[in-house]
Amino acid sequence: MTSGAATLAFAERRRAPRQLGTRSIVLVVLASVAGLIGLVGPEGRRLTDLSTRPVIELNFGQLVTVGAGMIGIAAGLCLIRRWPWLLLAGAMAGVPAAVVRIWPTLLHETTWPEKYTTGQDGILDTLTAGGTMGGSLLIAGILGAAQQLARAGSRAAAAAVVAAMIGAELFSRILFGRPVPVPGPPPPDTAVALLTVVGLTGAVLAVLAAATGRLTEPAEYPPDRRMLQLGLCASAIPLLPKLIGAFFPAGPQSAAEVGVSAATALAATVAVAVIAGAGVLGAVVVVSAAALAASAPLFAAYYAMTVAATPILPIAATGLALGVLAATVRHRMLAAAAVCLGLAAVALTAPELPGRGLRALLEHTGHLPAELVMLLVIVAVVLAAGAVTPGLADRGALPMALGPLFTGLALAGQELMYFSGKVSADTTVLGRLYGPQPVALAGGLLALAGFLLLYKGILHRRRTES
């Protein structure tokens, strides 16, 4: 090489921007996960919050909210390779709802946020729709980043990112637990303000890195049109309960209406997952079962810790951090199976008590500390999500599976729980989980997730050893 050519090559290397490493990308995405909690929060978590049963009456505000979520899911799937821009778009869409959450007096002058004036209905519908779309775009961006990390060889980092995203769902339920109403206007929400700043910062940094050429795609990253088409079909599943409700007479919901809605959403989700493949179906069932099972023990532990004046947020944050760290270990599937099966054994062998609920178990025995319950349940759900991430990313199905399919199974599961309470004469309502026997139901779902993880973990270990 001549001296002139060497000089030109050196100049090109100096002009090339320095590429972001895996750690930097993970930090940026984790900042966006924090924004998923703060920017969207309780105002627009109608599609992804597993603690609240979705309202299925057919009205304009509900249709706008679900439609915004569907548009966000579909747009996210189509633009999944542009995940930095999805993070920014989701953050910006959620800013109005976050601003109202930070300064509630913008809408509520002298009353608690539960009470609105008639003229505020349109504003609230707009905020909810924007928050729902923002949440869908943020989730798509986070899953897109995780899929890119996994395909670039950083499988542990991808698992940690997805685990943190699912953990953010659980943490938001605890962080935004409904406080006791007090007279006068509600105070500013400093937690949302901090999380909003962190989320916006992460999204802006991701876009700046992409715009300046500091992010590189893996050498082989072909788009999977089949998974995209299936994901677009699945994005319409949240609308099905709304449409079904239109065929039933107005008034209180009947058991038949709830049952038909649940069965339809479940059948549609399972059908799309089966077409996508047995591996995709199994992974979605694992995460959905673990997340739905968490509702009963989480609320029971929250209640018991509130009565005992025990700090709740540090325990929840510790569980989230431990779950994310555990998702980075090599045998994450076997570890997740062990935690889920252990919790299932405790739940299924719990003694019969008045009310047959986990709340009674925590109140009348000292053998099951509420802090330990909350910690282990969060670890189980977070670790289960991280365990199935690399396999879904290898199939190119991560955004579809933990986006619209997870949402579909979650909605169906909520409706089935409510349906079991409707048709049962001996109903125990525990928190926001509806069902006659919440302990047994949670234990059964955890056992299902644990056995599936154990099976997948053994298969994976045999492949790696052969």
Secondary structure as GFF3:
##gff-version 3
##sequence-region A 1 466
A	DSSP	alpha_helix	3	15	.	.	.	ID=ss1
A	DSSP	alpha_helix	22	35	.	.	.	ID=ss2
A	DSSP	pi_helix	36	40	.	.	.	ID=ss3
A	DSSP	three_ten_helix	41	43	.	.	.	ID=ss4
A	DSSP	alpha_helix	60	78	.	.	.	ID=ss5
A	DSSP	three_ten_helix	80	82	.	.	.	ID=ss6
A	DSSP	alpha_helix	83	102	.	.	.	ID=ss7
A	DSSP	three_ten_helix	104	106	.	.	.	ID=ss8
A	DSSP	three_ten_helix	118	120	.	.	.	ID=ss9
A	DSSP	alpha_helix	121	151	.	.	.	ID=ss10
A	DSSP	alpha_helix	155	175	.	.	.	ID=ss11
A	DSSP	alpha_helix	190	211	.	.	.	ID=ss12
A	DSSP	alpha_helix	225	234	.	.	.	ID=ss13
A	DSSP	three_ten_helix	237	239	.	.	.	ID=ss14
A	DSSP	alpha_helix	240	245	.	.	.	ID=ss15
A	DSSP	alpha_helix	255	276	.	.	.	ID=ss16
A	DSSP	alpha_helix	278	293	.	.	.	ID=ss17
A	DSSP	alpha_helix	295	307	.	.	.	ID=ss18
A	DSSP	alpha_helix	313	326	.	.	.	ID=ss19
A	DSSP	alpha_helix	332	348	.	.	.	ID=ss20
A	DSSP	alpha_helix	358	364	.	.	.	ID=ss21
A	DSSP	alpha_helix	370	394	.	.	.	ID=ss22
A	DSSP	alpha_helix	398	400	.	.	.	ID=ss23
A	DSSP	pi_helix	401	405	.	.	.	ID=ss24
A	DSSP	alpha_helix	406	423	.	.	.	ID=ss25
A	DSSP	beta_strand	428	430	.	.	.	ID=ss26
A	DSSP	beta_strand	433	435	.	.	.	ID=ss27
A	DSSP	alpha_helix	438	465	.	.	.	ID=ss28
###
